[in-house]
Every structure is written in C-alpha cells, then in structure tokens.
C-alpha cells in the first residue's frame, strides 16, 4: 500500500515546491499527474511555468477527470505527484458530476491500492468568507470534506501559510521558510 503525503495551503505558499522536493526523495521513476486544463492564455502560461519547474525529472500525464482510474493503471514507478486536488474538483463540478465525495472515495481507494507513495497537492479554500453563489459554496464544501478524508488517510500532512510550510501530521514541525521571498527594506 502506498503512503499518502498531503500538501495544502494558500496560493503561492510553496505547496508545489515542497511537493516536488518530497517526490524527488524517492527513486528515479517519477510520474506527475496534472489536473489543470488550459482554457485561456494565462492558464497556459501557468502550466508551462510548472512544466519548466519540474523539468524532465517526471513523466507527465494530463488527467483532468479520470484521476482514480489513471492512478490504478500506473505501474513500475517510485512515486506519483498529483497537482492538484482542487483543480480536479473544479473539473468534476464543471463536468456536472453530482457525486464528488463518491469520486473522492474512489481516489482514496486507488491511493490505498497502489504500492508507491502518492504526493497530493491541494489549495486550502475554507479560510475565507462565505462565497456569494451556490456553485462556489458547493466547491468550498466539497473540497473541505475531501480535505478531511484525505488528511485522515495521509501519513504526512503539510500546510503552507505566509511562505512557511508546516508539518501538521505526524506532528507539528516547521519545514521550510522562504527568506528569499522577503522584500528588501
């Protein structure tokens, strides 16, 4: 059974950098599952930047919807990095999938069935105000429920805030500080 390393936090908190760092600690056979879809130029640019960051150290699969199915089909690898859960939930919602938590249960079962570790990146979306429309509220609620399930199943959980990555599970430890991001006085 593969271990789940769950990494979350706010935008630009260092989640993806930590996920890459953690995944690189495993053997050389690495798979990156990208859930993003490029519907506009700005998103295309973001995807290219992420591809450049990881270079050729990973085999990349673009999987906007069939995440559990794809994970089960992967063999002969040392680690899988999935970036990111919240984009996958967005894709499911836009595809009018009514059973998000059922799909989450399928993802958890797939993670439990593989024999390699899975590093999973997500965005924390529950720290802000209550969204103004039903779809945004549903998104926040679905992601919050998913985070609870995944955090419970994970062997390691990290949270990024204010440019610092904190390990929450198995026990709180400051992991990474990004002093280079501090603006000069």
C-alpha positions in Angstrom: 0.0 0.0 0.0 1.3 3.4 -0.9 1.6 6.2 1.6 -0.2 9.5 1.1 1.7 12.7 1.5 -0.9 15.5 1.5 0.3 19.1 1.0 -2.0 22.1 1.2 -2.1 25.8 1.7 -2.9 29.1 0.1 -1.9 30.4 -3.3 1.8 30.9 -3.6 2.5 29.4 -0.3 5.2 26.9 -1.5 3.0 23.8 -1.9 4.2 22.7 -5.3 7.8 23.4 -4.5 7.6 21.2 -1.3 5.7 18.5 -3.3 8.5 18.4 -5.9 11.1 18.3 -3.2 9.4 15.4 -1.4 8.8 13.5 -4.6 12.4 13.8 -5.7 13.5 12.0 -2.5 12.0 8.8 -3.9 13.5 6.8 -6.8 14.1 8.0 -10.3 10.8 6.6 -11.8 8.5 9.5 -11.1 5.1 10.3 -12.5 3.5 13.7 -12.4 -0.3 13.8 -12.8 -1.5 17.3 -13.8 -5.2 18.0 -13.4 -5.2 21.6 -14.8 -6.9 22.4 -18.1 -5.7 25.4 -20.2 -8.9 27.3 -21.1 -7.1 30.6 -21.5 -3.7 32.1 -22.2 -3.0 32.9 -18.6 -3.6 29.2 -17.5 -1.5 28.0 -20.4 1.4 30.2 -19.1 1.0 28.8 -15.6 1.1 25.2 -16.9 4.3 26.0 -18.9 5.9 27.5 -15.8 5.0 24.4 -13.8 6.4 22.2 -16.5 9.6 24.2 -16.6 10.0 23.9 -12.8 9.9 20.2 -12.8 11.9 19.7 -16.0 12.4 16.2 -17.3 12.5 14.6 -13.8 8.9 13.3 -14.2 6.8 11.6 -16.8 3.8 13.8 -17.0 0.2 12.7 -17.5 -2.6 15.2 -18.1 -5.7 13.9 -16.3 -8.5 16.4 -15.8 -11.2 13.9 -14.8 -10.2 10.2 -14.5 -7.8 10.5 -11.6 -8.5 7.3 -9.6 -8.7 5.2 -12.8 -5.3 6.6 -14.0 -3.7 6.1 -10.7 -4.7 2.4 -10.7 -3.2 1.9 -14.1 0.3 3.2 -13.2 2.9 0.6 -12.5 6.7 0.5 -12.2 7.1 3.8 -10.6 8.7 5.1 -7.4 6.3 8.0 -6.7 3.3 9.8 -8.1 2.8 13.5 -7.6 -0.7 14.8 -8.3 -1.1 18.6 -8.7 -3.8 19.5 -7.8 -6.9 18.2 -6.0 -8.8 21.5 -6.1 -8.5 21.7 -9.9 -9.7 18.1 -10.2 -12.8 19.0 -8.0 -13.3 22.1 -10.2 -13.2 19.8 -13.3 -15.7 17.4 -11.8 -18.0 20.2 -10.9 -17.8 21.7 -14.4 -18.5 18.3 -15.9 -21.6 18.3 -13.7 -20.5 15.3 -11.6 -23.0 15.1 -8.8 -21.1 12.6 -6.7 -17.9 14.4 -5.8 -17.5 12.6 -2.5 -18.0 9.3 -4.2 -15.2 10.2 -6.6 -13.1 11.2 -3.6 -13.7 7.8 -2.0 -12.6 6.2 -5.3 -9.4 8.3 -5.2 -8.7 7.2 -1.6 -9.3 3.5 -2.6 -6.9 3.9 -5.6 -4.2 5.5 -3.3 -4.7 2.6 -0.9 -4.3 0.1 -3.7 -1.0 1.2 -5.2 2.4 0.2 -4.0 4.1 3.5 -4.3 3.8 6.8 -2.4 1.4 9.5 -3.7 2.2 13.2 -3.1 -1.0 15.1 -3.4 -1.2 19.0 -3.6 -4.3 20.9 -2.8 -5.4 24.5 -2.1 -7.0 25.5 1.2 -10.2 27.2 0.3 -12.0 27.3 3.6 -10.3 30.2 5.3 -12.1 33.0 3.6 -15.6 34.5 3.5 -18.7 32.5 2.6 -18.9 32.6 -1.2 -21.8 34.5 -2.7 -23.1 31.9 -5.1 -24.3 28.3 -4.8 -21.6 26.8 -7.0 -18.8 28.5 -5.2 -20.2 27.4 -1.8 -20.6 23.8 -3.1 -17.0 23.9 -4.3 -15.7 25.1 -0.9 -17.8 22.5 0.9 -16.8 19.6 -1.3 -13.1 20.5 -1.0 -13.4 20.9 2.7 -15.0 17.4 3.1 -12.3 16.0 0.8 -9.5 17.6 2.8 -10.9 15.9 6.0 -11.0 12.5 4.3 -7.5 12.8 2.8 -5.9 14.3 5.9 -7.3 11.4 7.9 -5.8 8.9 5.5 -2.5 10.6 5.0 0.7 9.5 6.7 2.1 13.1 6.3 0.2 16.4 6.1 1.8 19.8 5.4 0.2 23.2 5.4 1.6 26.4 3.8 0.9 29.8 5.2 2.8 33.1 4.9 5.6 31.4 2.9 6.3 28.8 5.5 5.5 25.1 5.2 4.4 23.4 8.4 4.1 19.7 9.0 0.8 19.0 10.8 1.0 15.2 10.7 2.5 13.1 12.2 3.4 16.1 14.4 3.8 19.9 14.0 7.2 20.9 12.8 8.2 24.0 10.8 9.6 22.6 7.5 10.5 25.3 5.0 11.0 29.0 5.4 11.4 31.1 2.2 13.6 34.1 3.3 14.5 34.8 -0.3 10.9 35.9 -0.7 11.3 38.8 1.8 11.3 42.2 0.2 14.4 44.4 0.7 13.8 47.3 3.2 
